[in-house]
Structures are given as structure tokens and as C-alpha cells.
């Protein structure tokens, strides 16, 4: 006689969780909860709106200005803001509003692209190699220590001097010099999670190492990763500006926020006429500050929303 075992309330609840996990509905609920928490953060929403507005202005520059960023006008050198040039012109008669918009494209690509590339490389290596351990992990740790022992700006200048100035080279150099901090951060997070009970359980059930590292451990490290990306974006944009002043950044024929400021500082405008010629440096500086603030607000909001310890 076959006797059916009666399931308890706890068994039925566990069955529902298993079915939800297999169907993917559980992950959807967590995603929706994270999104609701993110949208309830006023600073994050403000940062997202500001970020979108600046990106739309920069990447849709032809819709918002009729001037070319390289167009000269010898009759309108250092012209004050007017209806024709809302932010005036620079010492070569180029429209500053146009240069800000077109230059924003390059600065955003350099900053955000380099930060995302460094995060992709460093986090991928840190999560997987850090979980596996062994001789590969030891070699990468030594390599990361060597990279981080050399001042980043010095290393960037040396590499730029060797390979030459170009937009592509600068992004690659930023990625190669920025991945060690991402790697160390991801690795330290993996080491703290590797011995947790849920990881041991997943390993006992025969789940592959790749799934454990990237599907189950990575979400627990998203908070610090996102914050690091926002900080790296701001750092790379500022480094591009610093390199432009030293003539090691993006070639001067390309307009960037860094190149706009570097041309002004090299001409002595800020040193001698910084107040009288405010339109030559203030609008670009404000645009740079607003963009950095926007991505920091977004990063803080994503950190709070994706942190499992703060999801209720």
C-alpha cells in the first residue's frame, strides 16, 4: 500500500521558492524591488535626469548648435555672450557652446568608457580567478601590486609618450592602468563570500564555478563595484583634463572639456583675466561638475538599491 507523505506548510513554501527560482520569477521580483528602491531615491532620480540631459545635449549637438567646434572667426575673437554665441567665443573665435557640446561627447566616452572597460576587465578577473585561487590568482595579485605601486599619472604619461596620442590609445591606457583597483576590490569581496554557507550549499549541489561566481556572488558585490565605477569615471575625466594641460591627452584638434580648459589656462586667461573673460572657462567647468555630480548621485542610488542587506 502506497502511502503519500503529507507536506507541511514549510515544505509547500520551499516548493514555491524552488519553482519561482526555476522559472526566473524570483529574480524578476528582486529586480522590480531594486528598481522601486532606486526610483524612490530623489538624488538618484535627479542625477539620472541630469545625466540624460547632458548626454542628449552632447550626443545630439547638431540639433542644439549650428556652429562647428573647429570653426574659426577672426572677427569674433573672445566675443562676449550674445544671441549669436550664447556662451561667447574663445581666443580663436570658436563658439564655446558648440565646443562644450561636441567636447562633451569625447569626455564622456573617455571617462565612462574607460571606467566600464576597467570594471569589466578587473571584476571579471577578480570574481572568477579570486574564487578559484591558485597560482593564477597569485600572479595577478603580484601584477596588480606592481601597477598600483607606480603613480598612475606617471605611468599614463610614460605609456602615452611611447604609443602616441590618440583617443583610442588614451582609453586603452586608462583601462590598463585602472583595472588593478577593480580586481583587488572584486577579489576581496569574493574571498569574504567564498566560505559563506550559501556558496558551500551551491558547491555541494554541483553548480558550476562560473555560475556561482557571476550569478550568485557578483550581485552581493554590485554596491562597491558601482561606486568604484562612478569614482573612476570622475577620475578619468579629470585625468584627461590634466593630461591635456600637459599636452599628453586627447589631440588638441579634438574638442574635449579638458582641452577647452587647457587652451584657456595656456593662454593665461584664468591667470590674468579670469573674471572679465568668465564665459571662456565657467560654463565648461559647470558642465563638468554637473556631469560628475550626476553619475555620483546615480552610483550612490544604485549602491543602496542593489545592496542585499538594505533590500526590505
N, C-alpha and C positions, 0 to 999 in steps of 0.2 A: 504494500500500500504506500503510494507516494504522498508524502506529507509536505505541503507548501509552508515554508517558513514565513511567518508574518513579519513584515517590515515595520520597524519602529519609526517614529517621527524623524529621528536623526538620520536614519537610512534614506528616507524619502527626500530629505533636504540635501543630502550628499549626492543622491542621484540627479536631482535638479541642477546642482552645480556642475556635475560631470557633463550632463547633456548640454548645458549652456556653454561650457568650455569647448566641447567638441564642435558645436555649431558656430562658434565665434560670437555668440550673443553677449557673453560675459565681457569680452574685450570692448564691444561696442558700448555697453553701458558705462564702462570705466572711461572710455573716450568722451562720451557725452557729458559725464560728470566733470571731467577735466576741462572741457570746453565751457561749461556753465561757470565753473570757478574762475576761468580766465576772463570771460566776458563781464564778470561781476567786479573785476579789479579796474577801478576808474583810471588809474595811472597807466595800466597796460592798454586799455582801450584808447586813451589819449595818445599814447606812444604809437599804437598801430595806425591811428588816423594820421598822425604827423608823418610817420614813415611812408605811408601810401601817398600822401600829398606830395612829399618831396620827390619820391620815386616817379610819380606821374609827371611832375614838372620837369624833372631831369630827362627821363627817357622819352617824354613827349615834347622835347624842347622846340622842334619846328612849329608846333601849334601855338607856342606862347611867345615866340620872338621871331622877327623877320631878319635879324642880323646873323651873320656867321661869326663864330668865336674868333676867327683869324682875320676878319675884315678890318682893314686899316682905314683911318680917316685923318689925314694930316691937318685938316681944318677944324677938327673937333678934339684936339688933344686935351686930356684932363677936363673935359666939359662937365659942368655940374648936372645933377639930375634934372630931367625935363620930360616933357611928353614924348619926345623922340627917343630919349635914353633915360628910362625911369631910374636907373642907378648910375647914371653918368658914364663917362668913358675913362680909360686908363691913360698912361703916359704915351701910348702909341695910338690913341684914338679908337681903341676897340671897345665895343659895347660890353660893359661889365655884367649886366643882367644875362646877356647871351653867354658870356664866358662862364658865369656861375652855373647855368643850367647844363650846358654841354660838358663843363668840367665836372659837375656832379656825377655824371654817368661814369667817368673814369674812376673817380674817387670811391664811389660805391662799389664798383666792380673790384677794385684793388682791395678795399677794406673787407667787405663782406665775402667776396670770393676767396681771398686768402685765408680768412678765418674759417670758413666752411671747409676748404681744402685741408687745412692743418688739422681741423677736428676730425674729418673723415679718415685721414691717414693715422693720426695719433690714437683716436678712440678705437678704430678697428684693430690696430696692433695691440693696444693696451687691454682691450676686453678679451681678445682671443688668446694672445700669447701670455698675458698675465694669468689667465685661467689655466692654461696648460702648464706653465712653468718650464723648467728645464734649461738647457744651455742656450736656446734661442732667446729666452727671456733675459738671461744674464748678459748676453751680447748687446741686446737692445738697450738694456739699462745702462751699460757702460757707454754706449754710443750717445744716449740721451744726456748722460752726465757730462760728456765731453762737449756736446753742443751747448749745454746750459752753463758751462764754466767760462765760455767766451762771451763777452758783451755782445748782445745781438746786433746793435747798430754797427759795431766794428766788423763783425762777420758779414753783415749785409753789404757794407761799403767795399770790403775786400772782394766779395763774390761779384758785385756789380762791376768793379774795375776789371775783373778777369773776363767776364762773359759779355759785358757791354750793356748799355742802357736800352731797354725796351719795356713795353707794358707787360708782355708775356714773361720776360725774364724776371721782372720785379715780383709778379705774382708767384712764380715758381720759387723764387728765393725766399719770399715770406713764408710759403708753405714749408719749405725745407728747414727754415730756422724756427718755425712756430710749432711743429709737431711734438717736440720733446715734452713741453709742459702738458699738452693734452694727453700724451702717452702716460706720463707719470701719474696724472690725476686719475685716468681711467684704470690704470693698473692698481693703484692704491685702493680704489673702490672695489675692484674685483677681489683683491686679497681679503678685504673685510667681509665680503659676501660669500666667498668660496666655501667657508665652513658653516654657513647658516644651514638650519635644518631643512628648509625648502629646497636648497640646492642638493643636499645629500639625498633627499627623497627623489628628486628628479633623476639623479645619477643612478639610484637604486632601481628605478623603473626603466632604465636603459635609454633615456633621452640622449640624443647626440650632444656632443660638447658645443657644437656651433649653436644649436637651439637654446641650450642652457645659457650660453654667454650672451647671445644677442636678443633672444626673446624674453628670457626671464630675469636676467641680471642687468641688462642695459637699461630697462625702464627705471630701475632703482638708482641709476646714476645720471639720469637726464638733467636733474636740477643743476648740479655743479657744471655739467657739460654746457648747458645753455648759457649760464652765467659767464663761463670762460669764453664762449664764442662772442658774446656781446663785448666783453672787455678786450678781446683780441681784435675785433672789428675796429673799435675806437683806437686801439694802439697802432694798428696797421695804417689807418688813415693819418694819424699824427706822425707816424714814421715816414710815410710818403711825403708829408709836408716838410719834415726835417731834411729828408734826403734831397728834396727839390731845392731847398735853400743852399745845400752843399753841392748842387749840380750833379747828384748821383741818383735822382729819382726818375720819374717818367720824363722822356724827352720834352724840352721846353716848347716844341711846336704843338704838343697836345695840351689842351686846357684842362687843368685839374684844380681843385680847391687849393692844393699845396702850391702849384705853380703860380696861381693868381697871387697868393700871399707872398711867395718868394720874389716875384718880379717887383712887388711894391717895396719889400724890405731892401732888396738890392739897389733900388733906385733912390733910397734914402727918404722916401715919402713919410714913413712912420717916424723916422728919427727927427725930421725937421718940420714936416707939415702935416703931422698926423691928425690934427684937429680940423684944419682948413680943408684937407682932402679926405674927409671921413668916408665918403662914398666909395673910395678905392679899396678899403680894407674891412669896414664894418659890416656891410651886407654879407660878404662871403664868410666872415668869421661867425656871424649869427647863424647862417645856414649850416655851417659845420657843427656848431654847438647844438643846434636843434636836432640834427640828424643823429648825433652821438647820444643825446638825451633820449630820443625816441627808441633807439634799439636797446638802451639800458632799461627803459621802462618795460619794453616788451620782454626782455630777458628776465627781469625780476618777476613779472607776472607769470611767465611760463615756468619759472622755477617753483613758485608757490603752488601753481596748479598741478604740476606733474609730480611733485614730491608725494610719495605714497603715505608718508607719515602725517600729511596735512589734508588728505582727502577724506572727508567725512561722509 
